[in-house]
Every structure is written in C-alpha cells, then in structure tokens.
Amino acid sequence: MDHENKQTKEELLADIEKLIAYGREEPTISPDLLAYLEMADLINTKAKLLERVGKLSEEDKEWLEQFKTYK
C-alpha cells in the first residue's frame, strides 16, 4: 500500500486544494465539491494534478515535493 492510500480524505482534500490553487489567484473548483468525491477519485485527481505540472523553477519543484510519494 502506498502513501496516498494511507492519507485521510481530509489530507487528500487539502493537498488537492493546494495543487489546484498553485499559481492561480483563486481555485478553479470549489473545495466543497471535492468533499463529495470518493477516496479513489481523490487519489486519481491528485495524481492528475501532479502530472499536469509543467516546467517549474527549482523553488516550485521543492514546494511540490511535499505531495510526491515514492514506491
């Protein structure tokens, strides 16, 4: 079992909110709506957000490391 499956729903929601808001003035989706998603959906959403991150500065990469898990 990897780290993402050990996270609580609240932890996943917090991570997703940070990733969505990254580089934007305001989030593009209401955090209230995310609360209705199932754990598997939240894990997939987080993974997709991490994949979407394009070219980053070293500072940005360091910030994103907090969300990355290693198998």
The first five atom37 places (N, CA, C, CB, O) and aatype in JSON, in Angstrom:
{
  "aatype": [12, 3, 8, 6, 2, 11, 5, 16, 11, 6, 6, 10, 10, 0, 3, 9, 6, 11, 10, 9, 0, 18, 7, 1, 6, 6, 14, 16, 9, 15, 14, 3, 10, 10, 0, 18, 10, 6, 12, 0, 3, 10, 9, 2, 16, 11, 0, 11, 10, 10, 6, 1, 19, 7, 11, 10, 15, 6, 6, 3, 11, 6, 17, 10, 6, 5, 13, 11, 16, 18, 11],
  "atom_mask": [
    [1, 1, 1, 1, 1],
    [1, 1, 1, 1, 1],
    [1, 1, 1, 1, 1],
    [1, 1, 1, 1, 1],
    [1, 1, 1, 1, 1],
    [1, 1, 1, 1, 1],
    [1, 1, 1, 1, 1],
    [1, 1, 1, 1, 1],
    [1, 1, 1, 1, 1],
    [1, 1, 1, 1, 1],
    [1, 1, 1, 1, 1],
    [1, 1, 1, 1, 1],
    [1, 1, 1, 1, 1],
    [1, 1, 1, 1, 1],
    [1, 1, 1, 1, 1],
    [1, 1, 1, 1, 1],
    [1, 1, 1, 1, 1],
    [1, 1, 1, 1, 1],
    [1, 1, 1, 1, 1],
    [1, 1, 1, 1, 1],
    [1, 1, 1, 1, 1],
    [1, 1, 1, 1, 1],
    [1, 1, 1, 0, 1],
    [1, 1, 1, 1, 1],
    [1, 1, 1, 1, 1],
    [1, 1, 1, 1, 1],
    [1, 1, 1, 1, 1],
    [1, 1, 1, 1, 1],
    [1, 1, 1, 1, 1],
    [1, 1, 1, 1, 1],
    [1, 1, 1, 1, 1],
    [1, 1, 1, 1, 1],
    [1, 1, 1, 1, 1],
    [1, 1, 1, 1, 1],
    [1, 1, 1, 1, 1],
    [1, 1, 1, 1, 1],
    [1, 1, 1, 1, 1],
    [1, 1, 1, 1, 1],
    [1, 1, 1, 1, 1],
    [1, 1, 1, 1, 1],
    [1, 1, 1, 1, 1],
    [1, 1, 1, 1, 1],
    [1, 1, 1, 1, 1],
    [1, 1, 1, 1, 1],
    [1, 1, 1, 1, 1],
    [1, 1, 1, 1, 1],
    [1, 1, 1, 1, 1],
    [1, 1, 1, 1, 1],
    [1, 1, 1, 1, 1],
    [1, 1, 1, 1, 1],
    [1, 1, 1, 1, 1],
    [1, 1, 1, 1, 1],
    [1, 1, 1, 1, 1],
    [1, 1, 1, 0, 1],
    [1, 1, 1, 1, 1],
    [1, 1, 1, 1, 1],
    [1, 1, 1, 1, 1],
    [1, 1, 1, 1, 1],
    [1, 1, 1, 1, 1],
    [1, 1, 1, 1, 1],
    [1, 1, 1, 1, 1],
    [1, 1, 1, 1, 1],
    [1, 1, 1, 1, 1],
    [1, 1, 1, 1, 1],
    [1, 1, 1, 1, 1],
    [1, 1, 1, 1, 1],
    [1, 1, 1, 1, 1],
    [1, 1, 1, 1, 1],
    [1, 1, 1, 1, 1],
    [1, 1, 1, 1, 1],
    [1, 1, 1, 1, 1]
  ],
  "atom_positions": [
    [[0.85, -1.18, 0.0], [0.0, 0.0, 0.0], [0.89, 1.24, 0.0], [-0.97, 0.0, 1.23], [1.82, 1.33, 0.81]],
    [[0.62, 2.19, -0.89], [1.47, 3.37, -0.95], [0.93, 4.49, -0.06], [1.58, 3.86, -2.39], [-0.16, 4.38, 0.49]],
    [[1.71, 5.55, 0.06], [1.4, 6.67, 0.95], [0.04, 7.28, 0.67], [2.47, 7.74, 0.84], [-0.69, 7.62, 1.6]],
    [[-0.32, 7.41, -0.62], [-1.57, 8.07, -0.96], [-2.77, 7.32, -0.41], [-1.7, 8.2, -2.47], [-3.77, 7.94, -0.04]],
    [[-2.69, 5.99, -0.35], [-3.8, 5.22, 0.18], [-3.88, 5.33, 1.7], [-3.68, 3.78, -0.23], [-4.91, 4.97, 2.27]],
    [[-2.84, 5.79, 2.35], [-2.83, 5.94, 3.8], [-3.32, 7.31, 4.22], [-1.43, 5.69, 4.33], [-3.59, 7.53, 5.4]],
    [[-3.44, 8.23, 3.29], [-3.9, 9.58, 3.62], [-5.38, 9.55, 3.95], [-3.62, 10.55, 2.46], [-6.14, 8.76, 3.39]],
    [[-5.77, 10.42, 4.85], [-7.19, 10.57, 5.14], [-7.82, 11.4, 4.03], [-7.41, 11.24, 6.53], [-7.13, 12.06, 3.25]],
    [[-9.13, 11.35, 3.98], [-9.84, 12.14, 2.97], [-9.54, 13.62, 3.17], [-11.36, 11.88, 3.05], [-9.38, 14.35, 2.19]],
    [[-9.47, 14.06, 4.41], [-9.18, 15.47, 4.7], [-7.79, 15.86, 4.2], [-9.29, 15.73, 6.19], [-7.62, 16.95, 3.66]],
    [[-6.81, 14.97, 4.38], [-5.45, 15.26, 3.9], [-5.41, 15.34, 2.38], [-4.47, 14.18, 4.4], [-4.77, 16.22, 1.81]],
    [[-6.11, 14.41, 1.72], [-6.17, 14.44, 0.26], [-6.83, 15.71, -0.23], [-6.92, 13.22, -0.27], [-6.36, 16.34, -1.17]],
    [[-7.93, 16.1, 0.41], [-8.62, 17.33, 0.03], [-7.71, 18.54, 0.17], [-9.88, 17.52, 0.88], [-7.69, 19.41, -0.69]],
    [[-6.95, 18.59, 1.26], [-6.04, 19.72, 1.48], [-4.96, 19.75, 0.4], [-5.4, 19.62, 2.88], [-4.65, 20.82, -0.13]],
    [[-4.39, 18.58, 0.07], [-3.37, 18.52, -0.98], [-3.93, 18.96, -2.32], [-2.81, 17.09, -1.09], [-3.3, 19.73, -3.05]],
    [[-5.12, 18.47, -2.65], [-5.74, 18.8, -3.94], [-6.03, 20.29, -4.02], [-7.02, 17.99, -4.15], [-5.8, 20.92, -5.05]],
    [[-6.54, 20.86, -2.94], [-6.83, 22.3, -2.92], [-5.56, 23.11, -3.17], [-7.46, 22.71, -1.57], [-5.58, 24.09, -3.92]],
    [[-4.45, 22.7, -2.55], [-3.18, 23.41, -2.75], [-2.7, 23.28, -4.2], [-2.1, 22.87, -1.8], [-2.23, 24.25, -4.8]],
    [[-2.83, 22.07, -4.75], [-2.39, 21.84, -6.12], [-3.25, 22.61, -7.12], [-2.41, 20.36, -6.45], [-2.73, 23.16, -8.1]],
    [[-4.55, 22.65, -6.9], [-5.43, 23.38, -7.8], [-5.12, 24.87, -7.74], [-6.91, 23.13, -7.44], [-5.1, 25.55, -8.77]],
    [[-4.89, 25.37, -6.56], [-4.67, 26.81, -6.38], [-3.26, 27.24, -6.79], [-4.91, 27.19, -4.94], [-3.0, 28.43, -6.92]],
    [[-2.36, 26.3, -6.99], [-0.97, 26.61, -7.3], [-0.89, 27.49, -8.54], [-0.17, 25.33, -7.51], [-1.37, 27.13, -9.61]],
    [[-0.28, 28.65, -8.38], [-0.05, 29.55, -9.5], [-1.29, 30.3, -9.96], [0.0, 0.0, 0.0], [-1.27, 30.92, -11.03]],
    [[-2.34, 30.26, -9.18], [-3.57, 30.95, -9.56], [-4.0, 31.86, -8.43], [-4.69, 29.94, -9.89], [-3.62, 31.67, -7.27]],
    [[-4.76, 32.84, -8.77], [-5.27, 33.77, -7.77], [-6.34, 33.13, -6.91], [-5.83, 35.03, -8.44], [-6.44, 33.41, -5.71]],
    [[-7.14, 32.26, -7.52], [-8.21, 31.59, -6.78], [-8.39, 30.18, -7.34], [-9.54, 32.39, -6.86], [-8.07, 29.94, -8.5]],
    [[-8.89, 29.25, -6.53], [-9.08, 27.87, -7.0], [-10.08, 27.82, -8.16], [-9.55, 26.97, -5.85], [-10.97, 28.66, -8.25]],
    [[-9.92, 26.82, -9.03], [-10.82, 26.68, -10.17], [-12.01, 25.79, -9.85], [-10.07, 26.13, -11.35], [-12.95, 25.72, -10.64]],
    [[-11.99, 25.11, -8.73], [-13.09, 24.25, -8.31], [-13.34, 24.5, -6.82], [-12.79, 22.75, -8.59], [-12.41, 24.72, -6.05]],
    [[-14.58, 24.45, -6.47], [-14.92, 24.68, -5.07], [-14.46, 23.51, -4.22], [-16.44, 24.9, -4.91], [-14.78, 22.36, -4.52]],
    [[-13.7, 23.78, -3.15], [-13.29, 22.71, -2.24], [-14.48, 21.97, -1.65], [-12.43, 23.29, -1.12], [-14.37, 20.8, -1.3]],
    [[-15.62, 22.65, -1.54], [-16.82, 22.0, -1.01], [-17.28, 20.86, -1.92], [-17.95, 23.02, -0.84], [-17.78, 19.84, -1.44]],
    [[-17.11, 21.02, -3.22], [-17.49, 19.96, -4.16], [-16.56, 18.76, -4.07], [-17.5, 20.5, -5.59], [-16.99, 17.62, -4.21]],
    [[-15.29, 19.01, -3.83], [-14.32, 17.92, -3.72], [-14.66, 16.98, -2.57], [-12.92, 18.47, -3.52], [-14.37, 15.78, -2.64]],
    [[-15.26, 17.49, -1.52], [-15.58, 16.69, -0.35], [-16.55, 15.55, -0.67], [-16.17, 17.56, 0.74], [-16.62, 14.57, 0.07]],
    [[-17.28, 15.66, -1.76], [-18.25, 14.63, -2.13], [-17.64, 13.49, -2.94], [-19.38, 15.25, -2.91], [-18.31, 12.48, -3.18]],
    [[-16.41, 13.64, -3.36], [-15.75, 12.59, -4.14], [-15.32, 11.43, -3.25], [-14.54, 13.16, -4.88], [-15.05, 11.61, -2.07]],
    [[-15.27, 10.26, -3.84], [-14.79, 9.06, -3.14], [-13.27, 9.12, -3.05], [-15.26, 7.76, -3.86], [-12.62, 9.85, -3.79]],
    [[-12.71, 8.33, -2.14], [-11.25, 8.31, -1.94], [-10.51, 8.0, -3.24], [-10.88, 7.28, -0.87], [-9.52, 8.66, -3.55]],
    [[-10.97, 7.0, -3.99], [-10.29, 6.64, -5.24], [-10.28, 7.81, -6.22], [-10.96, 5.41, -5.89], [-9.29, 8.06, -6.9]],
    [[-11.4, 8.53, -6.28], [-11.48, 9.7, -7.15], [-10.51, 10.79, -6.71], [-12.9, 10.25, -7.19], [-9.88, 11.45, -7.53]],
    [[-10.4, 10.99, -5.4], [-9.49, 12.0, -4.87], [-8.04, 11.63, -5.17], [-9.69, 12.17, -3.36], [-7.24, 12.5, -5.54]],
    [[-7.7, 10.37, -5.0], [-6.33, 9.91, -5.28], [-6.01, 10.12, -6.76], [-6.16, 8.4, -4.9], [-4.93, 10.6, -7.09]],
    [[-6.96, 9.78, -7.64], [-6.75, 9.98, -9.07], [-6.65, 11.46, -9.43], [-7.88, 9.34, -9.86], [-5.84, 11.85, -10.26]],
    [[-7.48, 12.28, -8.8], [-7.44, 13.72, -9.05], [-6.09, 14.3, -8.66], [-8.56, 14.43, -8.28], [-5.51, 15.09, -9.4]],
    [[-5.6, 13.9, -7.51], [-4.29, 14.38, -7.05], [-3.2, 13.95, -8.03], [-3.98, 13.85, -5.63], [-2.33, 14.75, -8.38]],
    [[-3.24, 12.69, -8.47], [-2.24, 12.19, -9.4], [-2.27, 12.97, -10.71], [-2.45, 10.7, -9.67], [-1.22, 13.31, -11.26]],
    [[-3.46, 13.25, -11.23], [-3.6, 14.01, -12.47], [-3.05, 15.43, -12.32], [-5.07, 14.05, -12.92], [-2.4, 15.95, -13.22]],
    [[-3.33, 16.05, -11.18], [-2.82, 17.4, -10.94], [-1.29, 17.41, -10.9], [-3.39, 17.97, -9.63], [-0.66, 18.32, -11.43]],
    [[-0.71, 16.39, -10.27], [0.75, 16.3, -10.22], [1.33, 16.09, -11.61], [1.19, 15.16, -9.28], [2.4, 16.62, -11.92]],
    [[0.63, 15.32, -12.46], [1.1, 15.07, -13.83], [1.05, 16.35, -14.67], [0.26, 13.98, -14.49], [1.9, 16.54, -15.55]],
    [[0.07, 17.2, -14.42], [-0.12, 18.41, -15.22], [0.92, 19.48, -14.99], [-1.47, 18.98, -14.95], [1.07, 20.4, -15.8]],
    [[1.64, 19.36, -13.92], [2.62, 20.39, -13.6], [3.69, 20.38, -14.69], [3.25, 20.16, -12.18], [4.34, 19.37, -14.92]],
    [[3.85, 21.51, -15.33], [4.8, 21.62, -16.44], [6.19, 21.98, -15.98], [0.0, 0.0, 0.0], [6.67, 21.48, -14.96]],
    [[6.83, 22.86, -16.72], [8.18, 23.29, -16.39], [8.13, 24.2, -15.17], [8.84, 24.02, -17.58], [7.36, 25.16, -15.12]],
    [[8.95, 23.88, -14.21], [8.92, 24.6, -12.94], [10.3, 25.11, -12.55], [8.38, 23.7, -11.84], [11.33, 24.59, -12.98]],
    [[10.28, 26.14, -11.75], [11.53, 26.62, -11.18], [11.94, 25.65, -10.07], [11.38, 28.08, -10.63], [11.14, 24.83, -9.63]],
    [[13.17, 25.75, -9.62], [13.63, 24.89, -8.54], [12.8, 25.09, -7.28], [15.11, 25.15, -8.24], [12.5, 24.14, -6.56]],
    [[12.42, 26.33, -7.0], [11.6, 26.63, -5.83], [10.24, 25.93, -5.94], [11.41, 28.15, -5.68], [9.73, 25.38, -4.96]],
    [[9.66, 25.96, -7.14], [8.38, 25.3, -7.36], [8.51, 23.79, -7.18], [7.84, 25.61, -8.75], [7.65, 23.15, -6.58]],
    [[9.6, 23.23, -7.7], [9.82, 21.79, -7.57], [9.94, 21.39, -6.11], [11.08, 21.36, -8.34], [9.39, 20.37, -5.69]],
    [[10.65, 22.19, -5.33], [10.79, 21.9, -3.91], [9.43, 21.93, -3.22], [11.75, 22.9, -3.24], [9.14, 21.08, -2.37]],
    [[8.6, 22.9, -3.58], [7.27, 23.01, -2.98], [6.43, 21.79, -3.32], [6.57, 24.29, -3.46], [5.71, 21.28, -2.46]],
    [[6.51, 21.32, -4.56], [5.7, 20.18, -4.98], [6.18, 18.85, -4.4], [5.7, 20.09, -6.48], [5.4, 17.91, -4.33]],
    [[7.42, 18.76, -4.0], [7.96, 17.53, -3.43], [7.14, 17.05, -2.24], [9.4, 17.74, -3.02], [7.08, 15.85, -1.98]],
    [[6.51, 17.96, -1.51], [5.73, 17.57, -0.34], [4.55, 16.68, -0.72], [5.24, 18.8, 0.39], [4.02, 15.97, 0.13]],
    [[4.12, 16.71, -1.98], [2.98, 15.93, -2.41], [3.37, 14.61, -3.07], [2.14, 16.74, -3.37], [2.52, 13.75, -3.29]],
    [[4.63, 14.45, -3.38], [5.1, 13.3, -4.13], [5.33, 12.11, -3.2], [6.37, 13.63, -4.89], [5.81, 12.28, -2.08]],
    [[4.99, 10.93, -3.68], [5.26, 9.72, -2.91], [6.17, 8.83, -3.73], [3.94, 8.97, -2.54], [6.14, 8.85, -4.97]],
    [[6.96, 8.06, -3.07], [7.89, 7.16, -3.73], [7.54, 5.73, -3.36], [9.36, 7.48, -3.34], [7.25, 5.43, -2.2]],
    [[7.56, 4.86, -4.36], [7.19, 3.45, -4.12], [8.41, 2.63, -3.88], [6.41, 2.89, -5.3], [8.31, 1.42, -3.66]]
  ]
}
